């Protein structure tokens, strides 16, 4: 099994402006993110294929994995470094058969340790819990609490990703509770200086490793 990198996990904003998206992602890569997830729920198949393929190439230049959200077929077509699947997005075992052992498979586990244990048993390389804080992207998402992270660190072997409304101010509490990686969208891509925002969040992991 591959070891999913701990650290800052950038989630891309949905946009039809591919050139701007690439510039934004290049800025977070320069700021030191550990992984990037391409998220686009639109039905524009051509745009999604173009953007995912361009992002794969960009992330490879920085040596950072590009994960495709929700779409196994797209992840396979553009030779992404993996796929992230939610509860309704298909089988983890099927994803492993299609992508092989050299790609990452992540699973959304919401507020459920049981889902995470099942995902681990099905071969997931990492699991994600959330939403921990109010998120501009999904304001109505149910909340997960820090106790879940403490429990997960005892029960799981795979890396744990925290998601939902994460900012520079609240991120340390998630790391202290046991999160290996923080999935962030708004606090990165809505920042006036995207590269600086990535650098500041990334420094939290460097501080954590020194303690």
Beta strands, then each sheet from edge to edge (+ up, - down):
strand 1: 7-11
strand 2: 35-38
strand 3: 65-69
strand 4: 82-85
strand 5: 104-110
strand 6: 126-130
strand 7: 159-163
strand 8: 181-184
sheet 1: 1+ 2+ 3+ 4+ 5+ 6+ 7+ 8+ 1+
end
